[in-house]
Amino acid sequence: MEPGENIKDSAVREFKEETGLDIENPELRGSFTFIMREEEKTAQEWMMFTFYTTSYTGELLEESEEGELEWVPVDEVLNKPMAEGDREIFRHILSSDHQLYGTFVYTTDFQLIDQDLDPS
């Protein structure tokens, strides 16, 4: 987030920077805490806010700093390589209109140790 920016504006800006697309009417669907543990100590901790929309304008970039970009049919999203916590987030967002709160605990090499999900 940029100084003074709210989470919705940050999501719209970041999405544009990373994909080339301008999203419209994003809805907050998830608020998550991620914790990275190293030898029982917290090495990193951050929050992530997940938005959902089906409205956008623009052309998808072929590549960004995040890597190669591609459109994927909804029924193939969960087959893509991703962290296990991300897979849980996608499962929820693709099947529910409700907000999901959660905490994911990983090792520093991204092995999922624990998760706590609270659908509302």
LUMPAMAR-148407 format. One line per field, with one value per atom (N, C-alpha, C): residue number from 0; residue in three letters; chain; atom name; x, y, z. Coordinates in pm, 1 decimal, always signed. Atoms other than C-alpha are relative to their C-alpha. Layout:
N
nr: NUM,...
rest: ALA,...
kette: A,...
atom: CA,...
X: X,...
Y: Y,...
Z: Z,...
end
This chain:
120
nr: 0,0,0,1,1,1,2,2,2,3,3,3,4,4,4,5,5,5,6,6,6,7,7,7,8,8,8,9,9,9,10,10,10,11,11,11,12,12,12,13,13,13,14,14,14,15,15,15,16,16,16,17,17,17,18,18,18,19,19,19,20,20,20,21,21,21,22,22,22,23,23,23,24,24,24,25,25,25,26,26,26,27,27,27,28,28,28,29,29,29,30,30,30,31,31,31,32,32,32,33,33,33,34,34,34,35,35,35,36,36,36,37,37,37,38,38,38,39,39,39,40,40,40,41,41,41,42,42,42,43,43,43,44,44,44,45,45,45,46,46,46,47,47,47,48,48,48,49,49,49,50,50,50,51,51,51,52,52,52,53,53,53,54,54,54,55,55,55,56,56,56,57,57,57,58,58,58,59,59,59,60,60,60,61,61,61,62,62,62,63,63,63,64,64,64,65,65,65,66,66,66,67,67,67,68,68,68,69,69,69,70,70,70,71,71,71,72,72,72,73,73,73,74,74,74,75,75,75,76,76,76,77,77,77,78,78,78,79,79,79,80,80,80,81,81,81,82,82,82,83,83,83,84,84,84,85,85,85,86,86,86,87,87,87,88,88,88,89,89,89,90,90,90,91,91,91,92,92,92,93,93,93,94,94,94,95,95,95,96,96,96,97,97,97,98,98,98,99,99,99,100,100,100,101,101,101,102,102,102,103,103,103,104,104,104,105,105,105,106,106,106,107,107,107,108,108,108,109,109,109,110,110,110,111,111,111,112,112,112,113,113,113,114,114,114,115,115,115,116,116,116,117,117,117,118,118,118,119,119,119
rest: MET,MET,MET,GLU,GLU,GLU,PRO,PRO,PRO,GLY,GLY,GLY,GLU,GLU,GLU,ASN,ASN,ASN,ILE,ILE,ILE,LYS,LYS,LYS,ASP,ASP,ASP,SER,SER,SER,ALA,ALA,ALA,VAL,VAL,VAL,ARG,ARG,ARG,GLU,GLU,GLU,PHE,PHE,PHE,LYS,LYS,LYS,GLU,GLU,GLU,GLU,GLU,GLU,THR,THR,THR,GLY,GLY,GLY,LEU,LEU,LEU,ASP,ASP,ASP,ILE,ILE,ILE,GLU,GLU,GLU,ASN,ASN,ASN,PRO,PRO,PRO,GLU,GLU,GLU,LEU,LEU,LEU,ARG,ARG,ARG,GLY,GLY,GLY,SER,SER,SER,PHE,PHE,PHE,THR,THR,THR,PHE,PHE,PHE,ILE,ILE,ILE,MET,MET,MET,ARG,ARG,ARG,GLU,GLU,GLU,GLU,GLU,GLU,GLU,GLU,GLU,LYS,LYS,LYS,THR,THR,THR,ALA,ALA,ALA,GLN,GLN,GLN,GLU,GLU,GLU,TRP,TRP,TRP,MET,MET,MET,MET,MET,MET,PHE,PHE,PHE,THR,THR,THR,PHE,PHE,PHE,TYR,TYR,TYR,THR,THR,THR,THR,THR,THR,SER,SER,SER,TYR,TYR,TYR,THR,THR,THR,GLY,GLY,GLY,GLU,GLU,GLU,LEU,LEU,LEU,LEU,LEU,LEU,GLU,GLU,GLU,GLU,GLU,GLU,SER,SER,SER,GLU,GLU,GLU,GLU,GLU,GLU,GLY,GLY,GLY,GLU,GLU,GLU,LEU,LEU,LEU,GLU,GLU,GLU,TRP,TRP,TRP,VAL,VAL,VAL,PRO,PRO,PRO,VAL,VAL,VAL,ASP,ASP,ASP,GLU,GLU,GLU,VAL,VAL,VAL,LEU,LEU,LEU,ASN,ASN,ASN,LYS,LYS,LYS,PRO,PRO,PRO,MET,MET,MET,ALA,ALA,ALA,GLU,GLU,GLU,GLY,GLY,GLY,ASP,ASP,ASP,ARG,ARG,ARG,GLU,GLU,GLU,ILE,ILE,ILE,PHE,PHE,PHE,ARG,ARG,ARG,HIS,HIS,HIS,ILE,ILE,ILE,LEU,LEU,LEU,SER,SER,SER,SER,SER,SER,ASP,ASP,ASP,HIS,HIS,HIS,GLN,GLN,GLN,LEU,LEU,LEU,TYR,TYR,TYR,GLY,GLY,GLY,THR,THR,THR,PHE,PHE,PHE,VAL,VAL,VAL,TYR,TYR,TYR,THR,THR,THR,THR,THR,THR,ASP,ASP,ASP,PHE,PHE,PHE,GLN,GLN,GLN,LEU,LEU,LEU,ILE,ILE,ILE,ASP,ASP,ASP,GLN,GLN,GLN,ASP,ASP,ASP,LEU,LEU,LEU,ASP,ASP,ASP,PRO,PRO,PRO,SER,SER,SER
kette: A,A,A,A,A,A,A,A,A,A,A,A,A,A,A,A,A,A,A,A,A,A,A,A,A,A,A,A,A,A,A,A,A,A,A,A,A,A,A,A,A,A,A,A,A,A,A,A,A,A,A,A,A,A,A,A,A,A,A,A,A,A,A,A,A,A,A,A,A,A,A,A,A,A,A,A,A,A,A,A,A,A,A,A,A,A,A,A,A,A,A,A,A,A,A,A,A,A,A,A,A,A,A,A,A,A,A,A,A,A,A,A,A,A,A,A,A,A,A,A,A,A,A,A,A,A,A,A,A,A,A,A,A,A,A,A,A,A,A,A,A,A,A,A,A,A,A,A,A,A,A,A,A,A,A,A,A,A,A,A,A,A,A,A,A,A,A,A,A,A,A,A,A,A,A,A,A,A,A,A,A,A,A,A,A,A,A,A,A,A,A,A,A,A,A,A,A,A,A,A,A,A,A,A,A,A,A,A,A,A,A,A,A,A,A,A,A,A,A,A,A,A,A,A,A,A,A,A,A,A,A,A,A,A,A,A,A,A,A,A,A,A,A,A,A,A,A,A,A,A,A,A,A,A,A,A,A,A,A,A,A,A,A,A,A,A,A,A,A,A,A,A,A,A,A,A,A,A,A,A,A,A,A,A,A,A,A,A,A,A,A,A,A,A,A,A,A,A,A,A,A,A,A,A,A,A,A,A,A,A,A,A,A,A,A,A,A,A,A,A,A,A,A,A,A,A,A,A,A,A,A,A,A,A,A,A,A,A,A,A,A,A,A,A,A,A,A,A,A,A,A,A,A,A,A,A,A,A,A,A
atom: N,CA,C,N,CA,C,N,CA,C,N,CA,C,N,CA,C,N,CA,C,N,CA,C,N,CA,C,N,CA,C,N,CA,C,N,CA,C,N,CA,C,N,CA,C,N,CA,C,N,CA,C,N,CA,C,N,CA,C,N,CA,C,N,CA,C,N,CA,C,N,CA,C,N,CA,C,N,CA,C,N,CA,C,N,CA,C,N,CA,C,N,CA,C,N,CA,C,N,CA,C,N,CA,C,N,CA,C,N,CA,C,N,CA,C,N,CA,C,N,CA,C,N,CA,C,N,CA,C,N,CA,C,N,CA,C,N,CA,C,N,CA,C,N,CA,C,N,CA,C,N,CA,C,N,CA,C,N,CA,C,N,CA,C,N,CA,C,N,CA,C,N,CA,C,N,CA,C,N,CA,C,N,CA,C,N,CA,C,N,CA,C,N,CA,C,N,CA,C,N,CA,C,N,CA,C,N,CA,C,N,CA,C,N,CA,C,N,CA,C,N,CA,C,N,CA,C,N,CA,C,N,CA,C,N,CA,C,N,CA,C,N,CA,C,N,CA,C,N,CA,C,N,CA,C,N,CA,C,N,CA,C,N,CA,C,N,CA,C,N,CA,C,N,CA,C,N,CA,C,N,CA,C,N,CA,C,N,CA,C,N,CA,C,N,CA,C,N,CA,C,N,CA,C,N,CA,C,N,CA,C,N,CA,C,N,CA,C,N,CA,C,N,CA,C,N,CA,C,N,CA,C,N,CA,C,N,CA,C,N,CA,C,N,CA,C,N,CA,C,N,CA,C,N,CA,C,N,CA,C,N,CA,C,N,CA,C,N,CA,C,N,CA,C,N,CA,C,N,CA,C,N,CA,C,N,CA,C,N,CA,C,N,CA,C,N,CA,C,N,CA,C,N,CA,C,N,CA,C,N,CA,C,N,CA,C,N,CA,C
X: +83.5,+0.0,+88.4,-67.7,+108.8,-47.2,+42.4,+100.6,-134.6,+131.3,-256.4,-100.6,+85.8,-404.1,-85.4,+81.2,-700.2,+17.5,-27.0,-703.9,-66.6,+67.8,-955.0,+77.1,-77.8,-762.4,+133.1,-126.0,-442.1,-17.9,+26.0,-594.4,-21.5,+25.7,-716.9,+130.9,-127.7,-376.8,+95.5,-91.1,-175.4,-43.1,+49.5,-397.4,+34.8,-34.3,-345.6,+149.2,-145.0,+32.1,+45.3,-45.9,+60.3,-64.7,+70.1,-189.2,-30.9,+40.7,-260.5,-150.3,+146.4,-632.1,-49.1,+68.2,-854.4,-122.3,+115.3,-1092.1,-103.9,+112.1,-1434.1,-79.8,+85.9,-1644.1,+56.4,-53.1,-1407.6,-68.6,+64.9,-1572.0,+99.0,-87.8,-1370.8,-58.2,+46.7,-1397.7,+88.2,-85.3,-1107.8,+100.2,-101.8,-881.0,+83.9,-85.6,-581.1,+128.7,-130.9,-275.7,+88.5,-99.2,+31.2,+117.4,-112.1,+302.4,+102.4,-110.2,+639.5,+78.5,-71.5,+805.7,+133.7,-133.0,+1170.5,+45.8,-39.8,+1268.9,-88.3,+98.7,+950.0,-9.8,+7.3,+1009.6,-65.8,+61.1,+810.9,+107.0,-99.8,+1041.9,-63.2,+74.4,+778.0,-147.2,+145.2,+415.8,-57.5,+64.0,+186.5,-147.4,+142.5,-176.7,-24.6,+40.3,-346.1,-151.7,+142.2,-686.9,-33.6,+34.9,-855.8,-132.9,+119.2,-1106.5,-45.5,+59.2,-1339.0,-74.4,+78.1,-1476.7,-5.9,+8.0,-1591.0,+2.3,+2.3,-1578.5,+139.1,-131.0,-1266.1,+1.7,-27.7,-1137.6,+149.8,-141.9,-807.5,+39.6,-57.6,-582.8,+98.4,-89.3,-404.2,+142.7,-140.8,-26.6,+41.1,-50.9,+163.1,+91.1,-94.8,+419.4,+12.4,-24.1,+483.3,+111.6,-101.0,+726.1,-39.7,+50.5,+507.6,+19.5,-19.6,+577.0,-88.3,+85.7,+389.4,-145.7,+142.5,+16.7,-80.1,+87.0,-259.5,-140.9,+137.3,-636.6,-14.4,+20.4,-737.8,-148.9,+140.7,-1086.4,-19.3,+26.3,-1244.3,+17.5,-9.3,-1263.4,+142.5,-140.5,-883.1,+86.0,-78.6,-775.2,+67.7,-56.1,-724.1,+106.3,-103.2,-500.3,+133.8,-123.3,-240.6,+90.2,-89.0,+71.5,-18.1,+15.8,+23.0,+20.2,-10.3,+73.8,-133.3,+122.2,-177.3,-100.4,+90.8,-321.3,-73.0,+63.0,-386.1,-109.0,+99.0,-569.3,-128.6,+116.8,-801.4,-75.1,+61.7,-863.3,-78.1,+70.1,-951.5,-123.9,+117.6,-1182.5,-117.0,+106.0,-1376.0,-55.6,+44.9,-1389.3,-78.6,+70.0,-1502.8,-131.6,+122.7,-1784.1,-88.5,+77.6,-1908.9,+10.1,+0.2,-2006.9,+36.8,-23.3,-1922.4,+148.0,-134.3,-1617.5,+62.2,-74.3,-1351.5,+115.2,-113.0,-1106.2,+88.9,-86.2,-801.0,+140.8,-142.1,-450.6,+66.7,-79.0,-193.7,+140.6,-134.6,+132.1,+83.9,-90.3,+418.4,+140.7,-143.8,+780.7,+56.2,-59.1,+1022.4,+16.8,-1.4,+1025.0,-142.0,+140.7,+643.2,-68.8,+74.3,+538.3,-105.7,+108.8,+198.3,+8.4,-5.6,+216.9,-138.4,+129.8,-125.8,-85.6,+93.4,-435.1,-122.7,+123.5,-740.2,-89.6,+90.7,-1031.6,-133.2,+123.9,-1341.6,-92.9,+95.8,-1613.6,-110.5,+108.0,-1879.1,-122.4
Y: -117.3,+0.0,+124.3,-129.1,+351.5,+81.2,-82.1,+608.1,+67.1,-62.4,+726.7,-73.6,+74.9,+465.1,-99.9,+102.8,+250.6,-132.3,+132.2,-124.1,-20.5,+15.4,-102.5,+73.5,-74.9,+170.5,-67.7,+71.8,-24.9,-121.2,+118.1,-339.7,+38.7,-45.5,-147.9,+42.7,-47.1,+18.6,-116.4,+114.1,-301.0,-89.6,+84.9,-499.3,+61.3,-70.4,-236.0,-13.1,+7.6,-233.1,-139.6,+136.8,-612.5,-71.0,+68.7,-700.7,+87.1,-90.5,-389.9,+23.2,-10.0,-421.8,+95.8,-85.7,-165.4,-75.3,+72.0,-350.5,+99.6,-83.5,-210.4,-70.8,+50.2,-256.2,-122.4,+115.5,-489.6,-14.2,+31.0,-658.8,-72.9,+67.2,-752.3,-135.6,+135.7,-1130.1,-72.5,+68.9,-1213.8,+92.5,-71.0,-1077.3,-106.5,+109.9,-1292.6,+49.5,-20.7,-1298.2,-116.0,+100.4,-1482.3,+11.8,+4.3,-1588.7,-98.7,+87.8,-1731.7,-32.4,+43.5,-1937.4,-61.5,+59.1,-2028.0,-40.7,+53.5,-2253.8,+54.6,-40.7,-2171.2,+150.9,-145.2,-1795.8,+57.2,-67.0,-1561.2,+77.2,-67.0,-1455.8,+115.9,-103.8,-1251.8,-14.6,+2.6,-1157.3,+114.3,-104.0,-966.6,-32.4,+16.9,-917.8,+8.9,-4.6,-974.7,+14.8,-21.9,-852.4,-45.3,+58.2,-1041.2,+56.6,-58.3,-878.2,-85.7,+74.5,-1023.4,+97.4,-75.7,-868.2,-77.8,+56.3,-973.9,+111.4,-114.8,-622.4,+61.2,-60.1,-485.1,+60.0,-52.0,-288.0,-10.8,+5.0,-301.4,-133.1,+121.4,-566.2,-61.7,+70.9,-829.9,+4.7,+5.0,-791.6,-145.1,+135.8,-1095.8,-38.7,+25.0,-1058.7,+124.4,-111.4,-843.6,-41.6,+35.4,-836.1,-125.6,+118.0,-1110.9,-127.6,+116.8,-1343.2,+4.4,+9.6,-1463.4,-2.0,-7.1,-1388.0,-75.1,+71.0,-1595.6,-6.0,+24.7,-1632.1,-149.4,+140.6,-1960.8,-22.5,+30.2,-2115.5,-23.5,+9.1,-2101.5,-142.9,+137.9,-2481.2,-55.4,+42.3,-2500.5,+77.1,-84.8,-2238.0,-81.7,+76.2,-2486.2,-100.9,+91.5,-2700.3,+70.6,-76.0,-2422.5,-14.3,+6.1,-2435.0,+124.2,-110.9,-2222.2,-51.9,+36.3,-2219.2,-58.3,+65.6,-2436.0,+97.9,-101.1,-2135.4,+73.5,-66.6,-1963.6,-87.3,+93.0,-2275.0,+5.3,-10.9,-2249.0,+130.4,-129.9,-1881.1,-6.9,+13.2,-1956.7,-88.3,+86.9,-2242.5,+80.2,-79.0,-2001.9,+103.6,-110.1,-1711.1,-50.7,+55.5,-1933.3,-67.3,+69.7,-2086.4,+78.8,-73.4,-1813.9,+150.8,-146.0,-1446.6,+61.9,-49.4,-1417.2,+28.7,-33.7,-1273.0,-121.3,+105.2,-1518.1,+65.5,-46.6,-1443.9,-119.8,+115.0,-1657.2,+36.2,-8.6,-1712.3,-123.6,+108.6,-1922.5,+8.9,+4.6,-2030.9,-91.5,+72.3,-2140.9,-5.7,-3.8,-2237.8,+103.0,-98.7,-2000.3,-53.2,+53.8,-2239.3,-34.1,+3.3,-2208.0,-135.2,+121.2,-2539.9,+40.2,-36.8,-2493.1,-80.7,+64.2,-2568.0,-5.9,-9.3,-2453.8,+103.5,-100.7,-2263.6,+4.7,-21.8,-2120.1,+86.7,-72.4,-2016.9,+22.3,-39.4,-1833.1,+62.2,-57.0,-1795.3,+71.8,-70.3,-1542.5,+9.6
Z: +0.0,+0.0,+0.0,+0.9,-70.2,+120.9,-114.6,+214.1,-28.0,+10.4,+272.4,-86.1,+91.0,+38.8,+78.6,-64.8,+148.0,-73.5,+57.5,+78.9,-135.5,+129.5,-206.9,-109.3,+99.4,-389.7,-27.8,+16.9,-330.9,-91.4,+83.4,-484.7,-145.5,+136.9,-791.4,-66.1,+54.7,-840.6,-27.0,+15.9,-784.4,-115.9,+108.3,-1021.4,-135.2,+124.8,-1293.6,-28.4,+18.6,-1238.8,-40.5,+20.9,-1243.2,-118.3,+108.9,-1519.1,-121.0,+106.2,-1726.9,-3.9,+0.2,-1642.6,+107.8,-96.7,-1471.4,+50.7,-53.8,-1238.5,+51.6,-41.1,-1152.0,+108.9,-108.4,-836.8,+72.8,-74.2,-648.0,+135.5,-127.3,-347.2,+89.9,-95.5,-38.4,+35.2,-28.4,+3.2,+101.9,-95.3,+232.9,+67.0,-78.3,+506.2,+68.5,-44.3,+591.9,+63.8,-59.7,+813.4,-43.9,+37.8,+686.5,+94.2,-93.8,+928.3,-54.1,+39.7,+827.9,+126.2,-120.2,+1102.2,-37.6,+15.1,+1132.7,+138.5,-130.2,+1422.9,+112.3,-99.0,+1617.6,+22.5,-11.8,+1577.8,-124.3,+113.2,+1357.2,-75.6,+83.9,+1072.2,-76.5,+72.1,+884.7,+32.1,-15.0,+922.1,-82.1,+79.6,+686.4,-16.9,+26.1,+597.0,-149.6,+139.3,+263.1,-4.7,+20.1,+150.1,-141.6,+128.5,-132.7,-48.5,+61.9,-366.0,-116.5,+111.2,-629.2,-90.7,+97.3,-946.0,-131.2,+134.9,-1290.6,-103.9,+90.7,-1439.4,-12.7,+24.8,-1600.9,-139.7,+133.9,-1897.1,-23.8,+34.3,-2081.4,-59.0,+58.8,-2229.2,+97.9,-89.5,-2021.3,-52.9,+36.3,-2024.2,-20.7,+16.8,-2147.1,+115.0,-107.4,-1870.6,+86.2,-91.7,-1564.1,+94.7,-99.5,-1272.9,+76.8,-70.3,-1123.3,-81.3,+84.8,-1419.8,-122.6,+117.4,-1727.4,+44.5,-33.1,-1723.7,-104.9,+92.5,-1877.1,+56.3,-41.4,-1868.7,+21.6,-33.1,-1707.2,+22.7,-28.6,-1718.2,+149.8,-143.6,-1371.0,+50.9,-47.8,-1348.9,-1.4,+0.5,-1399.9,+99.4,-90.9,-1143.7,+108.6,-111.7,-860.0,-42.6,+50.2,-1083.1,-22.7,+21.5,-1116.1,+122.3,-116.7,-896.1,+87.7,-94.5,-583.4,+141.1,-141.2,-208.6,+46.2,-45.8,-21.9,+59.2,-53.6,+160.1,-110.2,+114.5,-172.4,-60.6,+54.1,-289.6,+84.2,-87.7,+14.7,-26.2,+28.2,-60.5,-131.2,+128.1,-424.3,+13.3,-18.7,-319.0,+56.2,-62.3,-100.3,-96.9,+85.8,-344.7,-120.4,+115.7,-631.4,+37.0,-39.5,-425.5,+96.3,-99.2,-188.6,-22.9,+6.5,-186.4,+134.2,-135.6,+184.3,+26.2,-45.9,+355.3,+70.0,-68.6,+476.0,+74.0,-80.5,+755.8,+24.7,-23.5,+806.3,+36.5,-30.9,+930.0,-57.7,+56.8,+746.6,+57.6,-55.6,+908.0,-89.2,+89.9,+681.7,+57.3,-21.4,+710.7,-97.6,+90.7,+536.6,-141.4,+136.5,+237.8,-47.3,+41.2,+209.1,+15.3,-34.8,+361.3,+102.3,-88.9,+524.2,+129.0,-131.2,+897.7,+63.0,-66.0,+1014.5,-71.9,+53.6,+905.7,+89.0,-74.7,+1076.3,-86.2,+87.8,+855.7,+69.3,-65.1,+974.8,-103.9,+95.1,+711.4,+76.9,-69.1,+799.2,-89.3
end
